[in-house]
Amino acid sequence: MVASGHVQGVFFRMFVHREANALGLRGCVRNRLDGSVEVSVEGERAKLEALVERLRKGPPGAMVKDVAVDWYEYANEYDDFHIEYI
């Protein structure tokens, strides 16, 4: 999924990390060069949907314009949820 709007420089990645871990999800979050934030995440569908709703609100200071979601088959690619730095 990709969150767009004012989502960099407002601790958005840390927010995603905290929320994903609270839901027991695995994956990663990273800033993109275009100013958006990309989230690759795996887990139960209901928990993924809960994360999407939380990302639409974002942390204080963020102004989330959109969260674009693409659904894929579970691939078991991740052992934990982490922040990737570029």
N, CA, C and O of each residue as an XYZ file, in Angstrom:
344
protein
N       0.844     -1.169      0.000
C       0.000      0.000      0.000
C       0.888      1.231      0.000
O       2.044      1.170      0.418
N       0.353      2.338     -0.465
C       1.105      3.581     -0.540
C       0.245      4.697      0.043
O      -0.876      4.942     -0.403
N       0.801      5.368      1.054
C       0.126      6.508      1.668
C       0.699      7.778      1.051
O       1.915      7.937      0.953
N      -0.178      8.669      0.641
C       0.267      9.932      0.046
C      -0.348     11.104      0.795
O      -1.304     10.949      1.555
N       0.220     12.268      0.565
C      -0.178     13.476      1.268
C       1.036     14.003      2.015
O       2.165     13.849      1.551
N       0.815     14.615      3.155
C       1.926     15.078      4.000
C       2.236     13.940      4.978
O       1.740     13.916      6.104
N       3.078     12.986      4.514
C       3.347     11.770      5.288
C       4.832     11.547      5.563
O       5.201     10.542      6.172
N       5.673     12.454      5.130
C       7.099     12.355      5.472
C       7.456     13.513      6.388
O       6.936     14.620      6.246
N       8.355     13.240      7.332
C       8.766     14.261      8.274
C       7.802     14.447      9.427
O       7.888     15.433     10.159
N       6.870     13.493      9.598
C       5.866     13.574     10.670
C       5.804     12.265     11.466
O       4.793     11.965     12.102
N       6.886     11.497     11.426
C       6.991     10.214     12.136
C       5.976      9.183     11.640
O       5.524      8.324     12.397
N       5.627      9.284     10.360
C       4.649      8.358      9.786
C       5.173      6.930      9.792
O       4.432      6.008     10.132
N       6.443      6.724      9.422
C       6.991      5.361      9.411
C       6.971      4.754     10.805
O       6.639      3.579     10.963
N       7.321      5.535     11.815
C       7.296      5.027     13.185
C       5.869      4.686     13.598
O       5.639      3.687     14.278
N       4.915      5.510     13.190
C       3.501      5.256     13.447
C       3.069      3.929     12.816
O       2.412      3.113     13.463
N       3.440      3.722     11.559
C       3.093      2.474     10.868
C       3.736      1.287     11.589
O       3.088      0.262     11.802
N       4.990      1.424     11.959
C       5.708      0.366     12.675
C       4.964     -0.010     13.956
O       4.728     -1.189     14.218
N       4.598      0.986     14.744
C       3.899      0.740     16.008
C       2.542      0.075     15.776
O       2.205     -0.896     16.453
N       1.772      0.586     14.833
C       0.436      0.052     14.572
C       0.491     -1.373     14.015
O      -0.295     -2.229     14.420
N       1.411     -1.623     13.096
C       1.541     -2.964     12.512
C       1.957     -3.978     13.577
O       1.431     -5.090     13.618
N       2.893     -3.596     14.430
C       3.309     -4.503     15.497
C       2.183     -4.757     16.489
O       2.025     -5.877     16.973
N       1.399     -3.725     16.796
C       0.271     -3.889     17.710
C      -0.761     -4.867     17.153
O      -1.440     -5.565     17.907
N      -0.872     -4.911     15.836
C      -1.820     -5.818     15.180
C      -1.218     -7.199     14.901
O      -1.921     -8.097     14.437
N       0.071     -7.370     15.180
C       0.722     -8.660     14.936
C       1.020     -8.916     13.471
O       1.051    -10.066     13.034
N       1.242     -7.840     12.702
C       1.523     -7.976     11.279
C       3.025     -7.992     11.028
O       3.812     -7.571     11.876
N       3.412     -8.482      9.857
C       4.826     -8.521      9.462
C       4.996     -7.795      8.140
O       4.095     -7.778      7.301
N       6.173     -7.192      7.968
C       6.445     -6.485      6.724
C       7.433     -5.367      6.931
O       8.306     -5.442      7.796
N       7.290     -4.316      6.124
C       8.204     -3.173      6.236
C       7.530     -1.913      5.731
O       6.521     -1.960      5.027
N       8.115     -0.784      6.109
C       7.646      0.523      5.682
C       8.857      1.330      5.247
O       9.921      1.237      5.859
N       8.700      2.127      4.187
C       9.818      2.931      3.674
C       9.292      4.200      3.017
O       8.191      4.225      2.466
N      10.106      5.256      3.088
C       9.799      6.476      2.352
C      10.086      6.246      0.879
O      10.974      5.472      0.522
N       9.335      6.919      0.032
C       9.588      6.896     -1.402
C      10.059      8.271     -1.838
O       9.755      9.275     -1.193
N      10.793      8.313     -2.923
C      11.357      9.572     -3.402
C      10.297     10.596     -3.785
O      10.573     11.795     -3.777
N       9.096     10.151     -4.120
C       8.032     11.075     -4.517
C       7.307     11.711     -3.333
O       6.351     12.461     -3.529
N       7.755     11.418     -2.085
C       7.142     11.998     -0.890
C       6.088     11.136     -0.242
O       5.554     11.494      0.808
N       5.778     10.007     -0.848
C       4.812      9.081     -0.265
C       5.530      8.066      0.622
O       6.759      8.046      0.694
N       4.754      7.233      1.288
C       5.298      6.177      2.138
C       4.708      4.846      1.674
O       3.493      4.709      1.537
N       5.580      3.872      1.436
C       5.170      2.554      0.964
C       5.186      1.561      2.120
O       6.130      1.530      2.910
N       4.136      0.750      2.211
C       4.023     -0.268      3.247
C       3.796     -1.613      2.569
O       2.839     -1.785      1.814
N       4.683     -2.561      2.844
C       4.497     -3.945      2.409
C       4.221     -4.732      3.671
O       5.046     -4.758      4.585
N       3.061     -5.377      3.727
C       2.657     -5.994      4.996
C       1.902     -7.292      4.737
O       1.195     -7.431      3.739
N       2.069     -8.249      5.668
C       1.408     -9.551      5.583
C       0.686     -9.847      6.891
O       1.101     -9.411      7.965
N      -0.398    -10.595      6.774
C      -1.135    -11.006      7.961
C      -2.571    -11.327      7.615
O      -2.940    -11.431      6.445
N      -3.374    -11.483      8.652
C      -4.790    -11.802      8.477
C      -5.516    -10.613      7.840
O      -5.223     -9.458      8.148
N      -6.450    -10.906      6.964
C      -7.162     -9.865      6.204
C      -7.801     -8.814      7.119
O      -7.696     -7.619      6.846
N      -8.456     -9.240      8.190
C      -9.113     -8.290      9.090
C      -8.098     -7.349      9.733
O      -8.378     -6.164      9.911
N      -6.940     -7.860     10.075
C      -5.900     -7.032     10.684
C      -5.301     -6.078      9.655
O      -4.977     -4.934      9.974
N      -5.156     -6.549      8.427
C      -4.669     -5.680      7.359
C      -5.649     -4.536      7.101
O      -5.239     -3.391      6.912
N      -6.930     -4.847      7.096
C      -7.946     -3.815      6.895
C      -7.935     -2.810      8.040
O      -8.140     -1.616      7.823
N      -7.693     -3.293      9.265
C      -7.595     -2.392     10.416
C      -6.399     -1.458     10.255
O      -6.488     -0.275     10.583
N      -5.281     -1.981      9.754
C      -4.110     -1.140      9.540
C      -4.397     -0.073      8.487
O      -4.008      1.083      8.658
N      -5.063     -0.439      7.420
C      -5.405      0.527      6.371
C      -6.217      1.676      6.971
O      -5.950      2.840      6.673
N      -7.193      1.365      7.800
C      -8.015      2.409      8.414
C      -7.180      3.312      9.320
O      -7.390      4.525      9.342
N      -6.244      2.742     10.060
C      -5.378      3.542     10.926
C      -4.458      4.439     10.103
O      -4.186      5.577     10.487
N      -3.979      3.920      8.965
C      -3.094      4.717      8.108
C      -3.854      5.867      7.461
O      -3.271      6.922      7.209
N      -5.117      5.689      7.194
C      -5.910      6.772      6.603
C      -6.014      7.964      7.543
O      -6.178      9.099      7.094
N      -5.921      7.714      8.841
C      -5.944      8.802      9.831
C      -4.531      9.320     10.066
O      -4.316     10.531     10.117
N      -3.569      8.419     10.208
C      -2.176      8.797     10.406
C      -1.897      9.369     11.781
O      -2.806      9.522     12.597
N      -0.637      9.683     12.032
C      -0.246     10.261     13.317
C      -0.536     11.765     13.336
O      -0.814     12.355     12.292
N      -0.471     12.389     14.526
C      -0.616     13.847     14.580
C       0.433     14.509     13.675
O       1.587     14.082     13.640
N       0.041     15.509     12.976
C       0.952     16.211     12.073
C       0.877     15.734     10.641
O       1.260     16.465      9.728
N       0.394     14.528     10.424
C       0.253     14.000      9.062
C      -1.071     14.481      8.465
O      -2.050     14.705      9.177
N      -1.072     14.630      7.164
C      -2.301     14.928      6.427
C      -2.373     13.907      5.296
O      -1.857     14.138      4.203
N      -3.014     12.784      5.571
C      -3.079     11.686      4.611
C      -4.134     12.004      3.560
O      -5.312     12.189      3.865
N      -3.680     12.060      2.324
C      -4.576     12.338      1.202
C      -5.224     11.050      0.709
O      -6.414     11.023      0.394
N      -4.423      9.976      0.644
C      -4.933      8.709      0.103
C      -4.071      7.563      0.606
O      -2.888      7.738      0.895
N      -4.678      6.395      0.706
C      -3.950      5.150      0.948
C      -4.388      4.194     -0.157
O      -5.497      3.661     -0.134
N      -3.501      3.988     -1.117
C      -3.781      3.078     -2.235
C      -3.372      1.671     -1.818
O      -2.251      1.453     -1.358
N      -4.282      0.722     -1.980
C      -4.045     -0.645     -1.522
C      -4.133     -1.612     -2.694
O      -5.081     -1.570     -3.478
N      -3.139     -2.477     -2.804
C      -3.157     -3.602     -3.737
C      -3.084     -4.869     -2.897
O      -2.198     -5.000     -2.052
N      -4.004     -5.804     -3.117
C      -4.038     -7.049     -2.348
C      -3.344     -8.157     -3.127
O      -3.547     -8.308     -4.332
N      -2.523     -8.929     -2.424
C      -1.804    -10.050     -3.019
C      -1.974    -11.288     -2.156
O      -2.389    -11.197     -1.000
N      -1.655    -12.431     -2.714
C      -1.658    -13.679     -1.944
C      -0.578    -13.622     -0.870
O       0.485    -13.036     -1.072
N      -0.864    -14.231      0.260
C       0.090    -14.297      1.367
C       1.349    -15.019      0.904
O       1.267    -16.134      0.390
N       2.515    -14.394      1.080
C       3.771    -14.953      0.575
C       4.743    -15.364      1.676
O       5.758    -15.999      1.387
N       4.458    -15.018      2.934
C       5.328    -15.359      4.065
C       6.763    -14.883      3.824
O       7.715    -15.644      3.996
N       6.905    -13.609      3.422
C       8.210    -13.038      3.097
C       8.937    -12.437      4.293
O      10.158    -12.281      4.252
N       8.217    -12.099      5.353
C       8.810    -11.327      6.448
C       8.767    -12.089      7.771
O       7.859    -12.879      8.028
N       9.784    -11.824      8.606
C       9.849    -12.428      9.944
C       9.336    -11.475     11.015
O       8.960    -11.904     12.106
N       9.319    -10.192     10.704
C       8.908     -9.163     11.658
C       8.396     -7.960     10.889
O       8.236     -8.024      9.670
N       8.136     -6.858     11.593
C       7.812     -5.612     10.903
C       8.912     -4.628     11.212
O       9.264     -4.422     12.374
N       9.465     -4.011     10.162
C      10.605     -3.120     10.366
C      10.531     -1.906      9.426
O       9.797     -1.893      8.438
N      11.317     -0.902      9.781
C      11.443      0.306      8.969
C      12.684      0.137      8.084
O      13.759     -0.219      8.568
N      12.523      0.394      6.801
C      13.666      0.379      5.876
C      14.062      1.817      5.592
O      13.219      2.668      5.308
N      15.348      2.071      5.674
C      15.884      3.403      5.409
C      16.630      3.371      4.086
O      17.365      2.426      3.798
N      16.434      4.417      3.279
C      17.132      4.482      1.987
C      18.193      5.547      2.024
O      18.892      5.758      1.032
